Amino acid sequence: MISRLTGILAAKRAPQVLIDCHGVGYEADVSMTTFYQLPEVGQQVSIWTHLLVKDDAHSLVGFTTEQERRLFRQLIRINGVGPKMALAILSGIDERQFALCVANSDVAMLTRLPGVGKKTAERLIIEMRDKLDQVTDELPVAAAGGGASVVGEAVEALQALGYKPADAEKMITRAQQGDAADSASELIRRALQGTVRA
């Protein structure tokens, strides 16, 4: 089991990163929350990992915090929630917000996340309710970005999650209404949640 990687961040292109560990390169898929907490390419990085084993492939999923990995592992145990959906959920909502949704039975908020229908949202609330104490720690705040590069990164990240370019641009345009976003990850979160600050 590969549980943690420490090495040089060789490349990053959402939602995938490449980490060089003493000459061996490991690819890992990450949530947008993790992606925007990573250092610049060429710098040292350390991430927690989860190994996905399928008949035709072994793949890694990476996280900046052990709490995010724990939530991912709990999510993929829920019927109807696969690794791709779990990463999309973690890209659009942080642990504190997720815990609030579960505690408040906020189906509407959860269904704003990509791929989460009403039945899945209800299942998430029921099955995660007794695990709230494990998912309430907030993730570190992502570093602030600026200007057009933030918008471009946000649009590109949504495309990496499977949205068409035109749809991604519309979502980010709507997410820019109201207060200015501090970072690309904030824009992505707003776009995926379908909410805009007043």
C-alpha positions in Angstrom: 0.0 0.0 0.0 1.4 3.4 -1.0 0.2 5.7 1.8 2.3 8.8 1.4 4.6 10.4 -1.2 7.4 12.9 -0.6 9.5 14.2 -3.5 9.8 16.9 -6.1 6.6 18.1 -7.8 7.6 17.4 -11.4 4.4 18.4 -13.1 0.8 19.4 -12.4 -2.1 19.7 -14.7 -5.5 19.5 -13.1 -6.6 17.1 -11.9 -3.3 15.2 -12.1 0.1 15.7 -10.6 3.4 14.0 -11.0 5.8 13.6 -8.1 9.4 12.5 -8.6 10.5 10.4 -5.6 14.2 9.7 -6.0 14.0 9.1 -9.7 10.6 7.3 -9.7 7.7 9.3 -11.0 4.2 8.8 -9.4 1.1 10.1 -11.0 -1.9 10.9 -8.8 -5.3 12.4 -9.3 -6.2 15.2 -6.8 -9.2 17.3 -5.9 -9.1 21.0 -6.8 -8.8 21.8 -3.1 -5.6 19.8 -3.0 -4.4 21.1 -6.4 -4.4 24.7 -5.4 -2.6 24.0 -2.1 0.4 22.4 -3.9 3.7 24.3 -4.3 5.2 25.4 -7.7 6.6 22.8 -10.0 10.2 21.9 -9.0 9.6 22.3 -5.3 9.4 19.6 -2.7 6.0 18.3 -1.8 4.4 15.7 0.4 0.9 14.2 -0.1 -1.2 11.5 1.5 -2.3 8.9 -1.0 -5.0 6.3 -1.6 -4.3 3.4 -4.0 -7.2 2.4 -6.2 -7.0 -1.2 -7.5 -9.0 -2.2 -10.6 -8.8 -5.2 -12.9 -7.1 -3.1 -15.6 -5.1 -0.5 -13.6 -3.7 0.7 -10.3 -4.0 4.4 -9.7 -3.2 6.9 -6.9 -5.3 9.6 -5.5 -3.5 12.3 -3.5 -4.4 14.7 -0.7 -2.7 17.5 1.2 -4.3 16.5 4.5 -5.0 13.2 6.1 -8.5 14.5 6.9 -9.3 14.9 3.2 -8.1 11.4 2.5 -10.2 10.0 5.4 -13.3 11.8 4.0 -12.5 10.4 0.5 -12.3 6.9 1.8 -15.6 7.3 3.6 -17.3 8.7 0.5 -16.2 5.9 -1.8 -17.7 3.3 0.6 -21.2 4.8 -0.1 -23.2 3.0 -2.7 -23.3 5.1 -5.9 -20.3 7.2 -5.0 -17.1 6.3 -7.0 -13.7 7.8 -6.8 -14.5 10.3 -9.6 -17.6 11.6 -7.8 -15.8 11.7 -4.5 -13.1 13.9 -6.0 -15.7 16.2 -7.6 -17.4 16.5 -4.2 -14.1 17.4 -2.5 -13.4 19.9 -5.3 -16.6 21.7 -4.7 -17.0 21.7 -0.9 -14.6 21.6 2.0 -14.8 19.3 5.0 -16.5 21.9 7.3 -19.1 22.7 4.6 -19.7 19.0 4.0 -20.2 18.4 7.7 -22.7 21.3 7.9 -24.7 19.9 4.9 -24.9 16.5 6.6 -25.8 18.0 10.0 -28.5 20.2 8.5 -29.7 17.6 6.0 -29.0 20.1 3.3 -29.9 18.1 0.2 -30.2 21.2 -2.0 -26.5 22.2 -1.4 -25.2 18.7 -2.1 -27.2 18.4 -5.3 -25.4 21.5 -6.7 -22.2 19.4 -6.8 -21.4 17.7 -10.1 -22.9 14.3 -10.5 -24.8 14.3 -7.2 -28.5 13.7 -7.6 -31.2 13.9 -4.9 -31.0 10.2 -4.0 -27.2 10.3 -3.7 -27.4 13.4 -1.6 -29.9 11.8 0.7 -27.7 8.7 0.9 -24.7 10.8 1.8 -26.5 12.5 4.6 -27.8 9.3 6.1 -24.6 7.3 5.9 -22.2 10.2 6.9 -24.3 11.5 9.8 -22.5 9.3 12.4 -19.1 10.1 11.0 -19.3 13.9 11.4 -16.6 14.0 14.0 -14.1 12.7 11.5 -14.8 15.3 8.8 -15.1 18.6 10.6 -11.5 19.9 10.5 -11.2 22.7 7.9 -8.7 22.3 5.1 -5.8 24.9 4.9 -6.7 28.1 3.1 -5.5 28.0 -0.5 -3.0 30.7 -1.6 -4.5 33.7 -3.3 -4.2 34.1 -7.0 -4.8 37.0 -9.2 -6.6 38.4 -12.2 -7.1 36.6 -15.5 -4.8 33.7 -14.5 -7.2 32.8 -11.7 -10.1 32.7 -14.1 -8.2 30.7 -16.7 -7.1 28.2 -14.1 -10.6 27.8 -12.8 -12.1 27.2 -16.3 -9.3 24.7 -17.1 -10.0 22.9 -13.8 -13.7 22.6 -14.6 -12.9 21.2 -18.0 -10.6 18.6 -16.3 -13.6 17.6 -14.2 -15.5 16.8 -17.4 -17.4 20.1 -18.2 -17.5 21.4 -21.8 -15.4 24.5 -22.3 -18.5 26.7 -23.0 -20.2 25.4 -19.9 -17.1 25.9 -17.8 -16.8 29.5 -18.9 -20.5 30.2 -18.1 -20.1 28.6 -14.7 -17.1 30.7 -13.8 -18.7 33.9 -15.2 -21.6 33.3 -12.8 -19.3 32.5 -10.0 -17.5 35.9 -10.5 -20.6 37.9 -9.7 -20.7 39.5 -6.3 -17.5 39.7 -4.2 -14.2 39.0 -5.9 -12.9 35.5 -5.4 -9.6 35.2 -3.5 -8.3 32.3 -5.5 -9.1 29.9 -8.4 -10.1 27.3 -5.8 -12.7 29.7 -4.4 -14.1 30.4 -7.9 -14.3 26.6 -8.6 -16.1 26.0 -5.3 -18.6 28.7 -6.1 -19.2 27.4 -9.6 -19.7 23.8 -8.5 -22.0 24.8 -5.7 -24.0 27.1 -8.0 -23.9 29.8 -5.3 -22.7 33.4 -5.5 -22.0 35.7 -2.5 -24.4 38.5 -2.2 
